[in-house]
Amino acid sequence: MTTQPTPANWFSVAALGLIWGGTFMVVAIALEGYGPLTVAAARTALGSLALIGIMGVMRSPLPQFSGQLIKYLLVIGVMNTALPFAMLSWGQQYVPSAFAGISMTAIPLFVLPLAHLFSDEVMTRRNAVGVTLGFIGAVVLIGPSVLRIGTGWEPLGQLACVAAALSYAISSVMTRRCPPIDSITMATILMIIGAVTLIPAMLIVEGVPQMADTRSTLAIVFLGFVPTALAALLRVFTIRTAGAVFMTLVNYQVPVWSMVFGAVILSETLPLRFFAALALILTGLAISQYASLKRLWR
């Protein structure tokens, strides 16, 4: 049975929308001075330090590590941090930050059928209609670029962003099914697993990072403490108390903020298909999330 969302859940979703909506702009700035794996590894390393500090201050309990819990944590840690952080950083070298933000709206398109198959959240006929419309929007977003694979890096960058959305969706459903564990402790462990995975990859591929300009360095520090550590806490709390499907409501805001920040601060050019795709995907989300939206307006 799906948990009834609380006012705290709605506040968390609103905060995550703003935080994650601006993340893609900050990643683009960090990539001006650092490689994609360095950006991803630094995010998880700094995020781990912040979460360990929070865990200590709040005296969050360590779990009883069973074999099942360890397996869940290892897989979620990779799917929720290491893979999507690396894929988004790499993809954003070749696509506008607004594209990366809009691509995150594909998360609920993956979560709904996955949650139906592997969790306790049933997918209704209305959900299916919304998912179908959203997929059409995703096709419009990518446009003809997918047909040009092999002719440049942009199509692969687009696919990397969409693949990151799929990775987040899988981790959302698995987080909901994970054995009981304190939310802060879970967020900390997942971030540490991400760092342990990404740091060796960074050293092998990009080597020991050298200090870049102040703008890029500050961007990485911001990424580590705000959209990584703080957002990880909010995300785990929301999923475990309100469900993976409810968590997808954050995606109404993320693409809008990413487009605003990209256009206003980074002066990105946004093609018309971005707006058409956003309209289709958000309409699909509204249809599939009708019950949640109805509760919101009440």
C-alpha positions in Angstrom: 0.0 0.0 0.0 1.4 3.4 -1.0 2.1 5.8 1.9 0.0 9.0 2.1 2.4 12.0 1.4 2.9 14.4 4.2 3.5 18.2 4.1 7.2 17.4 4.7 7.2 15.2 1.6 5.8 18.0 -0.5 8.3 20.5 0.8 11.1 18.0 0.0 9.9 17.5 -3.5 9.8 21.3 -4.1 13.3 21.8 -2.7 14.7 19.0 -4.8 13.1 20.5 -7.9 15.0 23.7 -7.4 18.3 22.1 -6.3 18.4 19.5 -9.1 17.1 22.0 -11.7 20.2 24.1 -11.1 22.6 21.2 -10.8 23.0 20.8 -14.6 24.1 24.4 -14.9 26.7 24.0 -12.1 28.0 20.7 -13.7 28.5 22.6 -17.0 30.5 25.2 -15.1 32.6 22.6 -13.3 33.3 20.9 -16.7 35.0 24.1 -17.9 38.0 23.2 -15.7 37.8 19.5 -14.9 37.1 16.1 -16.7 33.7 14.4 -16.3 35.0 11.6 -14.1 36.8 14.1 -11.9 33.6 16.1 -11.5 31.6 13.0 -10.6 34.2 11.6 -8.2 34.6 15.0 -6.5 30.8 15.2 -6.0 30.7 11.9 -4.3 33.8 12.4 -2.2 32.7 15.7 -0.9 29.2 14.5 -0.5 30.4 11.5 1.5 32.4 13.8 3.9 29.3 16.0 4.4 27.0 13.1 5.1 29.5 11.4 7.5 29.5 14.7 9.4 25.7 14.9 9.5 25.5 11.2 10.5 27.9 11.9 13.4 26.1 15.0 14.6 22.7 13.3 14.5 24.1 10.1 15.9 22.5 8.0 13.2 22.6 4.3 14.0 24.6 1.8 12.0 22.5 -1.0 10.6 22.7 -4.7 11.2 24.5 -5.7 8.0 22.7 -8.8 6.6 23.7 -10.3 3.3 20.5 -9.0 1.6 21.1 -5.4 2.9 24.7 -5.4 1.7 23.6 -6.5 -1.8 20.9 -3.8 -2.0 23.3 -1.1 -0.8 26.0 -2.0 -3.2 23.7 -2.0 -6.2 21.8 1.1 -5.2 25.1 2.9 -4.5 26.3 2.3 -8.0 22.9 2.9 -9.7 22.1 6.0 -7.7 25.4 7.8 -7.6 28.4 6.4 -9.6 26.7 5.6 -12.9 24.3 8.6 -13.2 26.9 11.1 -12.0 29.5 9.8 -14.5 27.0 9.5 -17.4 25.6 13.0 -16.8 29.0 14.6 -16.5 30.2 12.9 -19.7 27.1 13.6 -21.6 27.0 17.3 -20.7 30.3 17.8 -22.5 28.3 17.5 -25.7 24.7 18.6 -25.0 23.2 21.8 -23.4 22.6 21.6 -19.6 18.9 22.2 -20.4 18.8 18.9 -22.4 20.2 17.0 -19.4 17.6 18.6 -17.2 14.7 17.7 -19.5 16.0 14.2 -19.9 15.6 13.6 -16.2 11.8 13.8 -16.7 12.2 10.4 -18.3 12.7 9.0 -14.7 9.0 8.5 -14.0 8.5 6.9 -17.4 10.9 4.2 -16.2 9.8 4.2 -12.6 6.1 3.5 -13.2 6.4 0.2 -15.0 9.4 -0.9 -12.8 7.5 -0.1 -9.6 4.5 -2.0 -11.0 6.6 -5.1 -11.7 8.9 -5.0 -8.7 7.2 -2.9 -6.0 3.8 -2.4 -4.3 2.8 0.5 -6.5 0.3 -0.6 -9.1 0.3 0.9 -12.6 -3.2 1.9 -13.8 -4.5 2.5 -17.3 -4.2 6.2 -16.7 -0.5 5.7 -15.8 0.0 3.7 -19.0 -1.5 6.6 -21.1 0.8 9.1 -19.3 3.9 7.0 -19.8 3.1 6.5 -23.5 2.7 10.3 -24.0 5.9 10.9 -22.1 7.9 8.5 -24.2 6.7 10.4 -27.3 8.0 13.5 -25.7 11.3 11.8 -25.1 11.5 10.9 -28.7 10.8 14.5 -29.7 13.5 15.7 -27.3 16.2 13.5 -28.8 14.9 14.2 -32.3 16.8 13.0 -35.3 20.1 13.0 -33.4 19.8 9.3 -32.5 19.9 8.5 -36.3 23.3 10.2 -36.4 25.1 7.9 -34.0 28.6 7.4 -35.3 28.8 10.9 -36.8 29.7 12.8 -33.7 29.5 12.9 -29.9 26.3 14.7 -29.5 24.0 11.7 -30.0 26.0 9.6 -27.6 25.9 12.5 -25.1 22.1 12.6 -25.4 21.8 8.8 -24.9 24.1 9.0 -21.8 21.7 11.5 -20.2 18.7 9.3 -20.9 20.7 6.3 -19.6 21.3 8.2 -16.4 17.6 8.7 -16.0 17.1 4.9 -16.3 19.8 4.3 -13.7 18.0 6.7 -11.2 14.7 5.0 -11.9 16.1 1.5 -11.1 17.7 2.8 -7.9 14.4 4.5 -6.8 12.5 1.3 -7.0 15.3 -0.7 -5.2 15.5 2.0 -2.5 11.8 1.4 -1.8 12.3 -2.3 -1.5 15.5 -2.1 0.5 15.5 -3.7 4.0 14.9 -1.3 6.9 17.8 1.2 7.5 18.1 4.7 8.9 17.6 7.2 6.0 20.7 9.3 6.9 22.9 6.2 7.3 21.6 4.9 4.0 22.3 8.1 2.2 25.8 8.2 3.6 26.6 4.6 2.7 25.3 5.0 -0.8 27.5 8.1 -1.3 30.6 6.3 0.0 29.9 3.4 -2.4 29.7 5.9 -5.2 33.0 7.6 -4.2 34.8 4.2 -3.9 33.6 3.3 -7.4 34.3 6.6 -9.1 37.7 7.6 -7.6 39.7 4.7 -9.1 37.9 5.2 -12.4 39.0 8.9 -12.4 42.6 8.1 -11.5 42.8 5.5 -14.3 41.1 7.5 -17.0 41.9 11.2 -16.1 44.8 10.9 -13.6 45.3 13.0 -10.5 43.3 16.2 -10.9 45.1 19.5 -11.0 43.6 22.6 -9.4 41.7 24.6 -12.1 40.2 28.1 -12.1 38.2 29.4 -9.1 34.9 29.3 -10.9 35.1 25.6 -11.8 36.5 24.6 -8.3 33.7 26.4 -6.5 31.2 24.7 -8.7 32.6 21.3 -7.7 32.4 22.2 -4.0 28.8 23.4 -4.4 28.0 20.1 -6.2 29.4 18.0 -3.4 27.5 19.7 -0.6 24.2 20.9 -2.0 22.8 18.8 -4.9 24.7 15.7 -3.8 24.7 15.5 0.1 21.7 17.6 0.9 19.6 16.2 -2.0 20.6 12.6 -1.2 19.1 13.0 2.3 15.9 14.5 0.9 15.6 11.9 -1.8 16.1 8.9 0.5 13.6 10.4 3.0 11.0 11.0 0.4 11.2 7.6 -1.3 11.1 5.6 1.9 8.2 7.6 3.4 6.1 8.4 0.3 7.2 6.0 -2.4 9.2 6.0 -5.6 6.2 7.1 -7.7 5.5 10.1 -5.5 9.2 11.0 -5.8 8.8 11.4 -9.5 6.8 14.6 -9.0 10.1 16.4 -8.5 10.5 16.1 -12.3 7.8 18.6 -13.0 10.2 21.3 -11.7 13.6 20.1 -12.7 13.4 20.6 -16.5 11.8 24.0 -16.1 14.6 25.2 -13.7 17.3 23.7 -15.9 16.0 25.5 -18.9 15.8 28.8 -17.0 19.3 28.5 -15.6 20.7 27.3 -18.9 19.2 30.1 -20.9 19.6 33.0 -18.5 23.0 32.2 -16.9 24.8 30.1 -19.5 23.1 31.8 -22.5 22.3 28.4 -24.1 20.2 28.3 -27.2 17.1 26.2 -26.7 15.6 24.7 -29.9 11.8 24.6 -30.3 11.8 20.8 -29.9 13.0 21.2 -26.3 9.8 23.1 -25.5 7.6 20.7 -27.5 9.2 17.7 -25.7 8.8 19.4 -22.3 5.1 20.0 -22.9 4.5 16.4 -24.0 6.5 14.9 -21.1 4.9 17.1 -18.4 1.4 16.4 -19.8 2.2 12.7 -19.6 3.4 13.1 -16.0 0.2 15.1 -15.1 -2.0 12.3 -16.5 0.0 9.5 -14.8 0.2 11.4 -11.5 -3.4 12.6 -11.5 -4.2 11.2 -8.1 -1.2 12.9 -6.4 -1.9 16.2 -8.1 -5.6 16.0 -7.0 -4.4 15.5 -3.4 -2.0 18.5 -3.8 -4.8 20.9 -4.9 -7.0 19.7 -2.1 
